Amino acid sequence: MDVQLSVAEENNLLADSPHPPPLEALPPAEPLPPAESSSMEPEADIHPVEPTPSSAEPSQPGAGKCPSLPPENACVWPGCTIRRVVNMRVHVMGKHAPSCLKPLGRSTRRQARRHLRILEQLAVACMGEGTTLQALMIRVNRERAQTRGTPHSSQGSMPKVYDAHFHMDRLRQGLGVSFMANLGDLERAEPPRGDVRPVSVAGGIAVYCDPQTYPTTREINFITRDLHLNVAVGVHPKQSLTSDQFDRLHSLSRMSEVKVLGEIGLDHSRPPSDWYRQEGLFRRVLNRCYSHHQHRVVCLHLRGMAGDPTAEECYSRALDILRLSRIPREQRLLLHNYTSTVSIADAYRRHFPATYFSFSLAASGFNSQQRQACRHIEAMDDRRLLIESDGPHFAPAGQRVGAPHLLWATAAVVGEVLGRDPRRVLDLTWKNGRDLF
């Protein structure tokens, strides 16, 4: 039900709505029939369920009232669930329970059963005529989360962030959460502390570069469709690939959901005897796995020798390999955790104008050349500036790991280099990340 009201009318409707009763105080719902074992029907097949006079139940306590904003410590109703209940105009669950299972879309039966209790109580709390439903729809439109899986504490007026590079598999292992954990689970396992302010994660690139933990097809679908993140698949230059592992990388890189190839590149912090192997692997991945029509972004990992923080030699060698591999000039490159100089930044922009530069907490230790390069990139074109957590690495002070929801610390460090407020850095890099794809 689409409702178009003025701001004054919206405020009047919401002002008349009392606080909702506690969930446990609502009248118990009638027992539900067991859900059928068949797969859920797609959401597009669902049609509004119009209650008939014979199916209407007697009014329950609290009927005719629309819930207003809940306290922060109260159970929060999922916005998507509220919208579907209102659209179907389900006044009482009862015999309409099967139709309430269908709109959950891709959710599994287990997830559907977990939401049933909320659906029952919400249906009872929202009984009423058009005005009540209008007020509820206004609340949904104002309150729904930007990213599925983000807890209520990360919504509202908090700045949106885009994490250009983090390792989902390593984060889950480091925090001891499920391999299907979402961003909300990561935040609950490691909440912001100290000077790290909470943010709302609105996008990012989940990187898989360890052959032992390459994602399954199910995990890639979960990250791209449910968490609304982009997936990058590559191989860290320190890693070696067996024939089977390379075949696995090749098949994953050809999935339509994988729009980022990487991280790949060179790491000269290893002994020089390993550099030849790294270059061979770099070339092989570019020649076998890269697709200009599929991979919107190629993510590069480039590190210099010990005592060479700007790694100009390593960045220059990687640029030569990219050109010799005939990577198209218009290809978007993402220089992850950029630490080099102005001359290197200009060289990449000259040969690949769509190059993006991502900065991490490593910027807190930048020397004068690196700080100058960061300011030069912003002055040259601030639309090419991104930030990253590189989680679980680069943990902010007081935190066990780095993670997307802790990006405030990175924005504060990069903002200090650029002379910008952290919130402005977050706003700029969120917009740049959104434009990356």
Buried (B, 14 or more C-beta within 10 A) or exposed (E): EEBEBEEEBBEEBBEEBEEBBEBEEBBEBEEBEEBEEEEBEEEEEBEEBEBEEEEEBEEBEBBEBBBBBBEEEBBBBBBBBBBBBBBBBBBBBBEBBEBBBBBBBEBEBEEBBEBBBBBBBBBBBBBBEEBBBBBBBBBBEEBBBBBBBBBBBBBEEBBBBBBBBBBBBBBBBBBEBEEEBBBBBBBBBBBBEEEBBBBBBBBBBBBBBBBEBBBEEEBBBBBBEBBBBBBBBBBBBBBBBEEEBBEBBBEBBEBEBBBBBBBBBBBBBBEEEBBEEBBEBBBBBBEEBBEEEBBBBBBBBBBBBEEBBBBBBBBBBBBEBBEEEEBEEEBBBBBBBBBBBBBBBBBBBEBBBBBBBBBBBBBBEBEEBBBBBBBBBBEBBBEBBBBBBBBBBBBBEEBEBBBBBBBBBBBBBBBBBBEBEBBEBBBBBBBBBEEBE
